[in-house]
Amino acid sequence: MNWLSMVANRLIWFFPTLLGLLAIVFTLSRVVPIDPALLAAGENASAAQVQQVRERFGFDKPLPVQFLNYVRDVAVGNFGVSLFTQQPIVDDLATRLPATLELTIVAVLIAAIIGIPLGVLCGLHRNSWTDHILRVVTVSGLAVASFWFAMQLQFLFSMKLGWLPLSGRIDGFAPEPVTGLLILDAIMARDGEAVVSALRHIALPALTFQP
């Protein structure tokens, strides 16, 4: 019964939390000192073109109306059009979601492979030098900014040693997409070279997640 109450409580607070998050995102997008219509139209757009964009996206309406329209669009999965790719944001998310899932899975696997044995080791040797050293390393890793750690990894393993690539997901042609996860698709295609290439490309991003 307690378990059901906890789940019900989480569900009750889910929608108010989501609404509050949407309100924060909407407010942040409106308080920036840049006219969103001008940004969408481009810096070379005329006043008439900017006004057309403003009317097209509803920027000419009062803010409460804009917020209600924003919540309605999000509820039906309409996230608008990207200013960078000029494609629906849903399509961009679908295109990039497999890479994000693959990176998350690999990062979690690395964390489990490294973290579980070290946690057991610390538990078996509680308050020993091993426990203290690993505790210091763990706290130090949490204190390090991820972007700084990523730059150090890039400098060492890519620029200095040349062991790992800096960008991309694979060298050459990707295997026939089945799941969108390059490593899994390469394994299914029995392409060992592609598997190694995909692992080399994902190594640095996955290691960056560890601190």
Long-range contacts (C-beta under 8 A, 24 or more apart in sequence): 19-71, 22-70, 22-71, 22-74, 23-67, 26-66, 26-67, 26-70, 30-63, 30-66, 39-83, 40-83, 97-180, 98-179, 98-180, 98-181, 99-169, 99-180, 99-182, 101-180, 101-181, 102-180, 102-181, 102-182, 102-183, 102-184, 102-202, 103-202, 103-205, 103-206, 103-209, 105-181, 106-183, 106-202, 106-206, 107-205, 107-206, 107-209, 107-210, 110-206, 110-207, 110-209, 110-210, 111-209, 111-210, 114-210, 141-210, 141-211, 142-211, 144-211, 146-208, 146-209, 146-211, 149-208, 149-211, 150-204, 150-205, 150-208, 153-204, 153-207, 153-208, 154-204, 157-203, 157-204, 158-204, 163-200, 164-200, 164-201, 164-203, 164-204, 165-200, 165-201, 166-204, 168-201, 169-198, 169-201, 169-202, 170-194, 170-197, 170-198, 170-201, 171-197, 171-201, 172-197
